[in-house]
Amino acid sequence: HIGCRSGHRGTLIPAENRASLGSRPPVHPMHGRVKKDVVEPPPEEKEKQKQLVRTALSLFAKLLELRRAREYSQQTMDMTSKALAFHPEFPTMWGYRREILLSKEVGNDSKELLQSEMKLLEKALRKSAKVYSIWFHRRWVFERLLVACGPATAAARQVLETELELCGRLLEVDERNFHCWNHRAHVMALMRRRPEPSAQDAQEVEKLSVAIKAAEAVERASSSNRAQAWAECETAWTAVAEMGGGSTNDEATEAAVPLDLTEIDLRLSKELVNRNFSNYSAWHLRALLQSDAKVPSNPSGKEAEGLPAPARQAGKSPIDVSEELDWVQQGIYTEPNDQSVWLYHHWLTTLCGGHRRLQITHCALLAGEIFIFFSGPACVQREETDESSLPATVRIAKRNGEGAPMTITGDLMPVGPAASSRDAASKRPRHLQHTRRRWSHAWKLAPAEPTATERLISSSGTVELSVEVSAEELGTSNEATPTRGWQRLTFQGPALVCSDAVLEEEPSLASLASPALAALVGPKLDPKRTVLLNGELLRVEELLEIEPDCKWALLAKSRLTHALASGTGLATVEAAERTCAESCKRICVLDPLRRGFYEEAQAACMLRLRMLSWLTTRGAPLDASNLGLRHAAPATWLAAFGVRVLNVEDNELQELGPLLQLLSLRELRAGKNRLAGDVTEAFCLPQLRYLDVSQNQMVLRGGAAAVPPPAHLNKLILSGNSRILGLAGGDGGGSAAILSNLLAGASAKRDEWIVDLDVGAGSCICRLEAGST
């Protein structure tokens, strides 16, 4: 198959014709299209063009004066038509025409005016198909023409179908015209929102169906049994007559016949892909059609926002994934290095076709409080549709059966720095309301009523939790519009115990495998999905035998291997992570321009390997140093909730991020990174005793809003942070200036702290004086 690659990136020129090209410079294709040579016009043609430009400029100047004078008449309408016929890329002229149409000073039939406007716009699109102002004006006219026709009439349907046909013709010329794609999506959305046919319309459709079947029977009949076919036809028409009255108007019947809009989209996307499979928009359209099968649910019973009625009832994908992958493989074998087809393959396989759901991965107990962790960002605050409901219900029971189970309801609060913290607020372009919904991977239960939860949780390490949470769910409809609803998530299993009192009472708990392993191992796959992914992995491996240096195939292999390891044993998951890391290392050589992306993916694999090893025996410190990490993925780091000593030195982290949600941390070593935030952001860790942020780019802003240090903090290493050392250098005020900004939120404790400062050597260590508490 590899030898039969498509020529969509350009046409090969036979050797005998190459000489005729002369010494012209090579023409390089852009987005699969060869640029045309610029032909210099003769002098007389240039003079003619200059005269046209002078005339047009004079006309434009006159029209601008008329617009300022608010002159709305048929004459100005005709003048703008001439001006736009010459130069359609003039937004002000289109705006002037909208003002004239809204003034109602031109013509008596608004529908006729709008239809003529659509014709003018079609001519403009033929000349300039990628101009924002033309498409904006066409949408404006199109929407008003629909209103003039009436939403449920055959005329409105004709307008919609004509617009859809125009988009199809334009996409034949340029399948990458995103203006046209956006306009087409808007047209399809309006078609989906058309009113459902009435009962009378449905009867007309039934009549038409019976009549069509009768006519087809006659057409298929041979000369020997044509008489019998005509008899069947007469019987069918008699049945039509007996169905009752009702209109037999062809227009009404046509309007009542429903269109299969999904089939229209599927047919168009397949035609465009077959013509040129490197078509991101066509693949994206097919993805949207399958996304419609995943509609946000709503526990309150109300309809999800942003969805038309047909979409809310959808539940089955219009595309058979197995057949789709067979078709996709044809494109992959035609051009293995094309990105668009691999992105769609990734979406169909490892991304579950957009149907991946949010899950509760694990729960933890710390300091008498319950923490709930999710597989992705979650918003679990109260539903706007039911303010009286509480988003979380937790049932606590001892696993040994002692005592009666306890049920707690309450709100959930996001874990980490407060939304109003100084450093977080400094990054915002505008002030946000306190009621704005927050999204987080980690949440803490705030009970609705004071209970004995702390005593119950702290009394024993054998605690079983049953959690039910109401979480917001966002999605995308097949109209490319956002959807929103609510879902109920459940979790049942042992809790991760992080309390000192419990671990001292039962030391064996610290050496057991953590319940948080589920966050990294993942859920068990459905058998059908396992078979599908295994089949794709075999196909990719076969391709790699032919094209061993295909970076997209290597990347797909690593992703499929990682996806197949979900829910399996620990050894299988570790082997998959090592395979992914090796693939990323090899792709770095094949694709040096994207080296940073693959190095970050390799670092993430190595981090998960170290995390898996640590979760099996949680007593030791967690070493994540010297991995080349640039970003901290919340879902990975929160599996380490309960860690006391964490080392992330010698990486390239730019912010602490989810590390500030590890509330059990007592010692954090984050030196030799690229951290650039405020040191006091780490003070949100209540049990922190030791903090090393040396050799970074951190600051101490101070001020009245500064966060006070944790009660047990006794040592900070701030060496190598030039902006912090700058506070003490020159006339900065020495160590007093550093302590002033560091302890601005706890001025009473300044006398208890000592600063070992050497500005020349770049050393700055802040420590609590011996004997102080």
ABEGO torsion letter per residue (X at the ends): XAAABBAAAEBBBBAAAAAAAEABBBBBBBGGBBBBBBBBBBAAAAAAAAAAAAAAAAAAAAAAAAAAAGBBBAAAAAAAAAAAAABABBAAAAAAAAAAAAAGABEABAAAAAAAAAAAAAAAAAABABBAAAAAAAAAAAAAAAAAAEAABAAAAAAAAAAAAAAAAAAAABAABAAAAAAAAAAAAAAAABBBBBAAAAAAAAAAAAAAAAAAAAAABBAAAAAAAAAAAAAAAAAAAAAEBEBABAAAAAAABBBBAAAAAAAAAAAAAAABABBAAAAAAAAAAAAAABBBBBAAGBBBBGBBAAAAABABBABBAAAAAAAAAAAAAABAABAAAAAAAAAABAAGGGABBBBBABBBBBGGBBBBBBABBBBABBBAABAABBABBBBBBBAAGBEBBBBBBEBBBBBEBBAABAAAAAABABBBBAABBBBBABBBBBBABBBAAAAAAAABABBBBBBBBBBBBBBBBAAGBBBBBBBBBBBBEBBBBABAAAAAABAAAAABBBAAAAAAAEBBBBAAAAAAAAAAAAAAAAAAAABAABAAAAAAAAAAAAAAABGBBAAAAAAAAAAAAAAAAAAAAABAAAAAAAAAAAAAAAAAAAAAAAAABAABBBBABGAGBABBBAAAAAAABGBABBBABGBABABAEAAAABAABABBBABGBABABBAAAAAABAABABBBABGBABBBAEEAABBBBBAABABBBABGBAAAAAAABEAAGEAAAAAAAAAAABAAAAAABBBBBBAAAGBBBBBBBBGBX
